[in-house]
Amino acid sequence: MVFKRLLGSLGIGGPSVDTVLDPGPALPGHSLTGQVHLRGGDADFDIEHITLELVARAEAEHDGGESEGVVAFDRFTVGGGFRLVAGEQRSVPFGVTLPWETPITELYGQPLGIVLGVRTELGVAGAKDKGDLDQLSVGPLPAQEAVLEALGRLGFGFRSADLEYGHIGGTGQQLPFYQEIELTPAPQYAHQVDEIELTFLASPAGLEVVLEADKRAGLFSSGHDALTRFTVGHHDTRDWNAEVDGWIRQLVEHRAAYGSQAAYGYGDPYAGGHGWHGQHEHHEQHRSGPGIGTAVAAGAAGLAVGVVGGMVAAEVVDEIGDFFEGDEDDGDDEG
């Protein structure tokens, strides 16, 4: 028994963990459910805690350019305080609530290229802690889906999506990063902007929609971004086509007005005031692939979703494993 304990402390013959999330995408602000399956090792072990950690791959801008890293954005203890006897199999069900600002990873079953994971930590007394990592799929809230569908009907197309580390000033943002969905302009706006960037900031009270025009620099414009913000309820019933088109018109008109102001030296009313996007340089080319220009149907009248960076669902799963591998202790992932 003493020898088995020694091996257990080295991670040999200890318990193993495998977390299985319930099928289907979760929703921001709603429950994430599943089971943590434990299998006893060669000896009895005390399980001190079972903890789930939500993690994301995010980009951060700094003086040296742009880098990617892992950001943990929530943590839940779902069990522990019991003895797992040798060879025992036990399942611990859980239900936790996702943060309202949890990014969307898919739309109509199509992956957007956002990498989220659920990391399970099994705290084992007298042995090396065990870990497991699972892909987390998140779908849009009703209001988010309504806005995206309206953009699709208006002729906007999906270009890419990523997570930017930082905070949008003047908003109620809670997470340390925000999701940026980049859209190709509808034909009627193609001569005015190259790209529209969309950010959702959800809360229990509703949904804040942040829209940003790109930095296309004209003869009389500095090329800085202009942005507008709108708030809607989670279950609002609106003429979403007219509503969203009105938002885009406001954004484009505001940007055009700023362009003429800049020619007379008035400066950007948003520059420096929001702590984001001030001098953004996008580095999407390294993620581009042959499929990025290929639009696929996304529902009867939904947003045209391109294959992001050539990735498909299986490749996203592989990328999660590769990306978080260095964050795990000696590749202790089980299952």
C-alpha positions as CSV (number, residue, x, y, z in Angstrom):
1,M,0.0,0.0,0.0
2,V,2.8,2.4,0.8
3,F,4.4,1.7,-2.6
4,K,1.0,2.3,-4.3
5,R,0.7,5.6,-2.5
6,L,4.2,6.6,-3.7
7,L,3.3,5.7,-7.3
8,G,0.0,7.6,-6.9
9,S,1.9,10.7,-5.8
10,L,3.8,10.5,-9.0
11,G,0.6,10.3,-11.0
12,I,1.0,6.5,-11.6
13,G,-2.0,4.3,-10.7
14,G,-4.0,7.3,-9.5
15,P,-7.6,8.2,-10.3
16,S,-8.6,9.5,-13.7
17,V,-11.2,12.0,-14.8
18,D,-13.3,12.5,-17.9
19,T,-15.8,15.3,-18.2
20,V,-18.7,14.9,-20.6
21,L,-20.8,17.9,-21.5
22,D,-24.5,17.5,-22.4
23,P,-25.1,17.6,-26.2
24,G,-25.8,20.8,-28.1
25,P,-24.5,24.3,-27.8
26,A,-25.0,26.1,-24.5
27,L,-26.3,29.7,-24.4
28,P,-24.7,32.7,-22.7
29,G,-26.2,33.4,-19.3
30,H,-27.8,29.9,-19.2
31,S,-26.9,26.5,-17.8
32,L,-24.0,24.4,-18.8
33,T,-24.7,20.8,-17.7
34,G,-22.9,17.5,-17.9
35,Q,-21.2,14.8,-15.9
36,V,-17.7,14.3,-14.4
37,H,-16.8,10.6,-14.6
38,L,-14.2,9.4,-12.1
39,R,-12.4,6.1,-12.1
40,G,-10.5,5.0,-9.0
41,G,-6.9,4.1,-9.2
42,D,-4.8,1.3,-7.7
43,A,-5.5,2.6,-4.1
44,D,-8.0,4.7,-2.3
45,F,-7.7,8.4,-2.7
46,D,-9.4,11.4,-1.1
47,I,-10.9,13.7,-3.7
48,E,-10.5,17.2,-2.3
49,H,-12.3,19.1,-5.0
50,I,-13.7,18.9,-8.6
51,T,-13.4,22.3,-10.3
52,L,-14.4,23.4,-13.7
53,E,-12.6,26.4,-15.3
54,L,-13.8,28.2,-18.5
55,V,-10.9,29.1,-20.7
56,A,-10.6,30.9,-24.1
57,R,-8.0,31.7,-26.6
58,A,-7.7,35.5,-27.0
59,E,-5.5,37.9,-28.8
60,A,-3.7,40.8,-27.1
61,E,-2.1,43.8,-28.7
62,H,1.1,45.3,-27.3
63,D,4.0,47.4,-28.4
64,G,5.7,44.4,-30.0
65,G,2.6,43.5,-32.1
66,E,0.0,40.9,-31.3
67,S,0.1,37.6,-29.4
68,E,-2.3,34.9,-28.4
69,G,-2.8,33.4,-25.0
70,V,-5.2,31.5,-22.7
71,V,-7.6,33.4,-20.6
72,A,-9.6,31.8,-17.8
73,F,-12.9,33.6,-17.4
74,D,-14.9,31.7,-14.8
75,R,-14.4,28.9,-12.3
76,F,-16.8,26.6,-10.4
77,T,-16.4,23.9,-7.8
78,V,-18.9,21.2,-8.5
79,G,-17.9,18.4,-6.1
80,G,-15.3,17.0,-3.7
81,G,-14.9,16.0,-0.1
82,F,-15.2,12.3,-0.6
83,R,-13.0,9.1,-0.8
84,L,-12.7,7.4,-4.2
85,V,-11.9,3.7,-3.4
86,A,-9.6,1.7,-5.7
87,G,-11.3,0.8,-9.0
88,E,-14.5,2.7,-8.1
89,Q,-16.4,4.4,-10.9
90,R,-18.4,7.4,-9.9
91,S,-20.2,10.1,-11.9
92,V,-20.8,13.6,-10.5
93,P,-23.5,15.6,-12.3
94,F,-23.2,19.4,-12.5
95,G,-25.0,22.4,-13.7
96,V,-23.3,25.8,-13.8
97,T,-24.4,29.2,-15.3
98,L,-22.3,30.6,-18.1
99,P,-21.4,34.3,-17.9
100,W,-23.7,36.4,-20.0
101,E,-20.8,37.7,-22.1
102,T,-19.6,34.2,-23.0
103,P,-18.6,34.4,-26.7
104,I,-20.6,32.7,-29.5
105,T,-18.6,29.8,-31.0
106,E,-21.1,28.7,-33.7
107,L,-24.0,30.0,-35.8
108,Y,-26.5,27.6,-37.3
109,G,-24.1,24.8,-36.6
110,Q,-21.2,26.5,-38.4
111,P,-18.0,27.1,-36.3
112,L,-16.9,30.8,-36.1
113,G,-13.3,30.0,-35.2
114,I,-13.6,30.9,-31.5
115,V,-11.8,28.5,-29.2
116,L,-13.4,27.9,-25.8
117,G,-12.8,25.0,-23.4
118,V,-13.9,23.6,-20.1
119,R,-10.9,22.5,-18.1
120,T,-11.6,20.0,-15.2
121,E,-9.3,19.9,-12.2
122,L,-9.4,16.9,-9.9
123,G,-7.8,17.8,-6.6
124,V,-6.4,14.5,-5.2
125,A,-5.0,14.4,-1.6
126,G,-1.6,12.7,-1.7
127,A,-1.4,12.4,-5.5
128,K,-0.8,14.5,-8.5
129,D,-3.8,16.5,-9.5
130,K,-5.6,15.2,-12.7
131,G,-7.0,17.3,-15.5
132,D,-9.4,17.0,-18.5
133,L,-10.2,19.5,-21.3
134,D,-13.3,19.6,-23.4
135,Q,-14.5,21.8,-26.2
136,L,-17.2,24.3,-25.2
137,S,-19.8,25.1,-27.9
138,V,-22.0,28.2,-27.4
139,G,-24.8,29.4,-29.6
140,P,-26.4,32.8,-29.9
141,L,-29.1,34.3,-27.6
142,P,-32.4,35.1,-29.4
143,A,-31.6,38.8,-29.8
144,Q,-28.1,38.0,-31.0
145,E,-29.5,35.6,-33.6
146,A,-32.1,38.2,-34.7
147,V,-29.4,40.9,-35.2
148,L,-27.2,38.4,-37.1
149,E,-30.1,37.2,-39.3
150,A,-31.0,40.8,-40.1
151,L,-27.4,41.5,-41.2
152,G,-27.5,38.5,-43.4
153,R,-30.8,39.6,-45.0
154,L,-29.4,43.0,-45.6
155,G,-26.5,41.5,-47.5
156,F,-23.6,41.5,-45.0
157,G,-21.4,38.5,-45.0
158,F,-19.2,36.8,-42.3
159,R,-15.5,37.4,-42.6
160,S,-13.9,36.3,-39.3
161,A,-14.3,36.3,-35.6
162,D,-11.8,36.6,-32.7
163,L,-11.5,37.4,-29.0
164,E,-9.7,40.6,-28.2
165,Y,-8.1,41.0,-24.7
166,G,-9.1,44.4,-23.3
167,H,-12.1,46.5,-22.3
168,I,-14.5,48.6,-24.2
169,G,-14.7,51.8,-22.2
170,G,-18.1,53.2,-21.3
171,T,-19.8,49.8,-21.3
172,G,-20.8,47.4,-18.7
173,Q,-18.3,44.8,-19.9
174,Q,-17.5,42.2,-17.3
175,L,-15.1,39.7,-18.9
176,P,-11.4,40.6,-19.6
177,F,-12.0,40.2,-23.3
178,Y,-14.7,40.8,-25.9
179,Q,-15.7,39.1,-29.1
180,E,-15.3,40.8,-32.4
181,I,-17.3,39.6,-35.4
182,E,-16.0,41.0,-38.7
183,L,-18.5,41.4,-41.5
184,T,-18.1,42.2,-45.2
185,P,-20.3,45.2,-46.1
186,A,-23.6,44.9,-47.9
187,P,-23.5,46.1,-51.5
188,Q,-25.2,49.3,-50.7
189,Y,-22.4,50.2,-48.2
190,A,-19.4,48.7,-50.0
191,H,-18.3,52.1,-51.4
192,Q,-18.3,53.6,-47.9
193,V,-16.7,51.0,-45.7
194,D,-14.5,47.9,-46.1
195,E,-15.7,46.2,-43.0
196,I,-18.2,46.3,-40.1
197,E,-17.2,45.0,-36.7
198,L,-19.8,43.7,-34.3
199,T,-19.6,43.1,-30.6
200,F,-22.3,41.8,-28.3
201,L,-22.2,42.6,-24.6
202,A,-25.0,40.7,-22.9
203,S,-26.2,41.1,-19.4
204,P,-29.3,39.9,-17.4
205,A,-31.0,43.2,-18.4
206,G,-30.5,43.0,-22.1
207,L,-28.0,43.1,-25.0
208,E,-25.7,46.0,-25.9
209,V,-24.7,46.0,-29.5
210,V,-21.5,47.8,-30.5
211,L,-20.9,48.5,-34.2
212,E,-17.7,49.8,-35.6
213,A,-16.8,50.9,-39.1
214,D,-13.4,50.2,-40.5
215,K,-10.5,52.5,-40.9
216,R,-10.8,53.1,-44.7
217,A,-8.9,56.4,-45.0
218,G,-10.3,58.8,-47.6
219,L,-8.8,62.1,-48.9
220,F,-10.3,64.1,-46.0
221,S,-10.4,61.4,-43.4
222,S,-7.8,60.3,-40.8
223,G,-9.1,56.8,-41.2
224,H,-9.9,56.3,-37.5
225,D,-12.7,53.9,-36.6
226,A,-16.1,55.3,-35.6
227,L,-18.4,53.3,-33.4
228,T,-22.0,53.4,-32.2
229,R,-23.8,51.5,-29.5
230,F,-27.4,50.3,-29.1
231,T,-29.3,48.4,-26.4
232,V,-32.1,45.9,-27.0
233,G,-34.1,43.5,-24.8
234,H,-33.5,39.8,-24.8
235,H,-37.0,39.1,-26.2
236,D,-37.8,42.3,-28.1
237,T,-40.1,42.0,-31.0
238,R,-38.9,44.5,-33.7
239,D,-38.7,44.9,-37.4
240,W,-35.1,43.8,-37.2
241,N,-34.3,44.5,-40.8
242,A,-35.3,48.1,-40.5
243,E,-33.8,48.4,-37.0
244,V,-30.4,47.1,-37.9
245,D,-30.3,48.9,-41.2
246,G,-31.0,52.1,-39.3
247,W,-28.0,51.3,-37.0
248,I,-25.7,50.8,-39.9
249,R,-26.9,54.1,-41.5
250,Q,-26.2,55.9,-38.3
251,L,-22.7,54.4,-38.1
252,V,-21.8,55.2,-41.7
253,E,-23.2,58.7,-41.4
254,H,-21.4,59.3,-38.2
255,R,-18.2,58.1,-39.7
256,A,-18.7,60.3,-42.8
257,A,-19.4,63.3,-40.6
258,Y,-16.3,62.6,-38.6
259,G,-14.3,62.4,-41.8
260,S,-15.2,65.9,-42.8
261,Q,-14.6,67.2,-39.3
262,A,-11.1,65.6,-39.3
263,A,-10.3,67.6,-42.5
264,Y,-10.7,70.7,-40.4
265,G,-8.7,69.4,-37.5
266,Y,-11.5,68.6,-35.0
267,G,-10.2,65.1,-34.2
268,D,-12.0,61.9,-33.5
269,P,-14.6,62.2,-30.7
270,Y,-14.0,58.5,-29.9
271,A,-10.2,58.3,-30.2
272,G,-8.6,57.3,-27.0
273,G,-11.8,57.5,-25.1
274,H,-12.7,53.8,-25.1
275,G,-9.4,52.0,-24.6
276,W,-9.9,49.9,-27.7
277,H,-9.5,49.9,-31.4
278,G,-7.6,53.2,-31.4
279,Q,-4.9,52.2,-33.8
280,H,-6.0,48.6,-34.5
281,E,-4.1,46.6,-37.0
282,H,-5.7,43.3,-37.9
283,H,-3.6,40.3,-38.6
284,E,-6.1,37.9,-40.1
285,Q,-4.0,36.7,-43.0
286,H,-2.1,34.1,-41.0
287,R,-5.4,32.4,-40.3
288,S,-6.7,32.6,-43.9
289,G,-7.3,29.5,-45.9
290,P,-8.7,28.4,-49.2
291,G,-12.2,28.3,-47.8
292,I,-12.4,31.8,-46.3
293,G,-14.2,33.2,-49.3
294,T,-16.7,30.4,-49.6
295,A,-20.1,31.3,-48.1
296,V,-22.3,28.5,-46.9
297,A,-26.0,28.7,-46.2
298,A,-26.7,29.6,-42.6
299,G,-30.5,29.1,-42.3
300,A,-33.3,30.2,-44.5
301,A,-32.4,33.9,-44.3
302,G,-29.4,33.9,-42.1
303,L,-25.9,35.4,-42.2
304,A,-23.6,34.1,-44.9
305,V,-21.0,32.3,-42.9
306,G,-17.6,31.6,-44.5
307,V,-15.3,28.8,-43.4
308,V,-13.1,30.6,-40.9
309,G,-9.4,30.2,-41.7
310,G,-10.1,26.9,-43.4
311,M,-11.1,25.3,-40.1
312,V,-13.9,22.8,-39.8
313,A,-15.3,21.5,-36.6
314,A,-12.9,18.5,-36.2
315,E,-9.9,20.8,-36.8
316,V,-11.2,23.2,-34.1
317,V,-11.3,20.3,-31.7
318,D,-7.7,19.4,-32.6
319,E,-6.6,23.0,-32.2
320,I,-8.1,23.2,-28.7
321,G,-6.0,20.2,-27.7
322,D,-2.8,21.6,-29.2
323,F,-3.4,25.1,-27.9
324,F,-4.0,24.1,-24.3
325,E,-1.5,21.3,-24.2
326,G,1.2,23.4,-22.7
327,D,-1.1,24.6,-20.0
328,E,-1.7,21.0,-18.7
329,D,0.7,19.2,-16.4
330,D,2.7,16.7,-18.5
331,G,-0.3,16.0,-20.7
332,D,-2.5,14.6,-18.0
333,D,-5.6,14.9,-20.1
334,E,-7.8,11.8,-19.8
335,G,-10.5,11.0,-22.3
